[in-house]
């Protein structure tokens, strides 16, 4: 549309409206009509593209100020009308009148609206006038809406449209003043008489969709009307009305769950109906997706049989190629909800579709290229399926491998415009990302990496650079061994790209370098990262907004890499201190609580060998005697102005005194001088320290001094808290720095070597030692002591019982803290579930009405830490140290059952926190880790039958005699056999054997206990209810005599039954 | 893996089209009220409009949950909000381009005025291309047939 013709168009309208307004100024559109370029401008794509160049020159040559010209000239896309009529003004004029007749005439013709918009545009240079015009229109609409007699469908539609325009053009600011109109919108939407007009209903739906989210909650009658109207339209005979309702459902997820639930069935009816047209099926699929996203439990909790039926209705829709784009997201979402097993059978179909994408020349986006949207969605579902444990058939695998090759070939073909190039790249990237799933050869991966590296080198397009780095990063994560050598050698990658001014790209780049860093190139990487710190974009400030703080990110990565891979302590300390000075991390950590600084302090304190070297680096000068140091302190003391620093120096001097009593007299003089300090804090400190020195001298014993100035305790945290910020389970990373520790004190080297028999040496020598004195004593003893020395809370047995019985629930609650737990079987870092491992989640909720919880610290103390422990606890996520009022924190850890152990040896959860800054709380709760947690229930069809059970029971008895058996009588309040069965089966995980009705007082069960080191053991249980005595006789037999499994099993049952 | 919102903003930062598929995105601003919705739009605009189109990519994180994929067509920015973890940036960019091509075909050389005066028709087009934040139709001929049909309905 040309500028000239557009203003004509508007002015015609205005004149025809009886000339209410003054003559319309020709500049109404100028504000926005100053296009810098005239087309689908490929401004972001710096490819020198002949076509684009031509197009630009063509565009600037004409006088028309089109904002968008046809895509044809720019893109070589399929033919499109309107293109030839571009060059002359006349043609442009014709063009606009064509437009009027083609489009604008039809379902709107709301002159009033067009005028109103034109008016507002006329005033666009004056906010006040615009505001006044909007306000007068609003009062007009209010008046009309209150006078219902004059309202007909058309006028309603017109006013509602005006409201919606105001809503948009004021960037939502007017929303509170528009909400009144929603009732009329609902009227339009629910209208369903024989002559209801589609265009009116359409506007009604549009209005409700836009304003519904801001509807005050109390307007529930309207919500009721809206959902009623939706239900009506969903069953309407007019297809277009059904479409409107479906559009509404899938476009808007602002429902309450109960409304969503009530809509699922009617929507599904449309989806499954054989008479529904493609368009209805398409829209109902997406509406269905939207609804189950709101109430996923609808699918999750559905009866297996019904769910299978539903899925059987959905998968055949895949046969209709027109519906692929809408069926696949639904499949993907259901897979994420309930796992891939229901969709295994569609894999071959999808592989074929994917293959075909590359065969026919596809008309997806009008290019002779495969349809990237379809490819991406197919790959999404295929990836879901491949992540499942099942392997796919050879035929499909071959097809998929061929497609990867084709995608790489396709990427090398020349195309002439950047959109096609984008599509080539999309296809290349998505298939290379997918390739590692296909069990590729080393060579194939190397080829992909080389292709990507070349692309990275030659492309000047910023988007492509970004995506290349991203893909390399993923490829490297998936197939490190073959990818890493090539990347390490690539020079382009190691150049610090000063020409790139985009934080997102730099962030990807930094991730990649981080990913390929190992011991052999850690110095190179850290150098690179330190250089990156000085990159202008990193320092520009724009990088620290939008949740992407590059500087902080680099700092943390350096800290982690140095700690993990440093082989030279000098270098480690050097880099760490350099990092702190370059990045000013210290200042930032005060606010951000990043802990790079804290981490360094932890490591230095925990490693004696680092003490000296760190001090030397810090002072950049060799310290010869205490006297020298004291002089240094005095010098600095008078140089610095900050009170807090001075106070710190005063304290440091005291610590110095503790090491060397001979400086006492100098210190006394110094402190006496400071008694006259103007600052109360300095004065007080000096006075106190003076008294301590005097006391030490008079009593001739350093007892008080030693007591007050204990050496810093060794830090207790085993894992690097920095890593958890990257969402990494850090417990299985081996740290070189921690092994430095092994070289110095021999005692702790033994503890470190024995404490974890797996490949995870703990970072700090041992957890939780109260004084440094103990550190020579060995971790083994201190941890046992610690376990035994904990005082459990008074009613810990209640919590213990609850957690033994349930997989999730409330563990504990007092006036200010509530603790929830939830247990999931299977390891955290393996895709295949390992039954010997469970993950425990604790949620801590601050329920205090007033105070924040601070200094919040939790720990799970195992009964035995080293010397072949029966179970190992690996923290996954640690809670933040502050829980604000009403907020919550999560703690997540993994428990690996290595051997059989008694439930009474279960770990203790230790929680320490302060409330409101002072009142200190220390809670200890024993967390039951019964062996039953490692049992995996078998499918109902596969459980043992009675005769089989009896046979095994006898076998064990004959083979092991009474050694494998344990029995006990448990008096119990639970007298109902069925509820005990429920407990054993659903909660404790036993498979129950179906018993004949004559044995109603008997329960038989079986299960397999899994342990990582000692293997798996079968367990059989028998429970007999003694009616007269209200008690249960519980007997267990196991396939081994070792470890008292039977006893442990029975005792757990006892905990739950009592 | 879905679009969370679609904005169309002009160079002055005035909203031309806004289609929200996931209202939770808006709620990331604490105590979301109407006023904050407009703050949200302004944030988006500020971020996009200050970017260098030669040296910077068309993808930018907005906050710790959402990133923006955008493209400027002369005076109009088309912006998609997607999950920060979403990986198909280029594909979303192609989504935008596809939408603009469809609008161009439907209006015949579309310009900002078409979008201003016929904003509700743009919504109609969007509803035929995207549903629940997913692209559902990529056949342009089928789309045009369908759009012309709907456009003629009274």
Interface residues (C-beta under 8 A of the other chain):
Chain A: X1 X6 X29 X31 X32 X33 X34 X35 X36 X37 X38 X39 X40 X41 X43 X44 X46 X66 X67 X68 X69 X70 X71 X77 X78 X80 X81 X82 X86 X95 X98 X99 X102 X103 X104 X106 X107 X108 X114 X117 X121 X161 X164 X165 X168 X169 X170 X171 X172 X173 X175 X176 X197 X198 X199 X202 X203 X206 X210 X213 X214 X240 X247 X250 X251 X252 X253 X254 X279 X282 X283 X286 X287 X289 X290 X293 X322 X325 X326 X329 X332 X363 X364 X365 X366 X371 X372 X373 X374 X376 X377 X380 X419 X422 X423 X425 X426 X429 X430 X433 X462 X463 X465 X466 X467 X470 X499 X500 X501 X502 X503 X504 X505 X542 X545 X546 X547 X548
Chain B: X1 X2 X10 X11 X12 X13 X14 X15 X16 X17 X18 X19 X20 X21 X22 X23 X26 X34 X35 X37 X38 X41 X42 X47 X50 X52 X53 X54 X55 X56 X57 X58 X59 X60 X61 X62 X63 X64 X65 X71 X72 X73 X74 X75 X76 X84 X87 X88 X89 X90 X91 X93 X94 X95 X97 X98 X100 X101 X103 X104 X105 X106 X107 X108 X109 X110 X111 X112 X113 X114 X116 X117 X118 X119 X120 X121 X123 X124 X127 X131 X132 X134 X135 X136 X137 X138 X139 X140 X141 X142 X146 X150 X151 X152 X153 X154
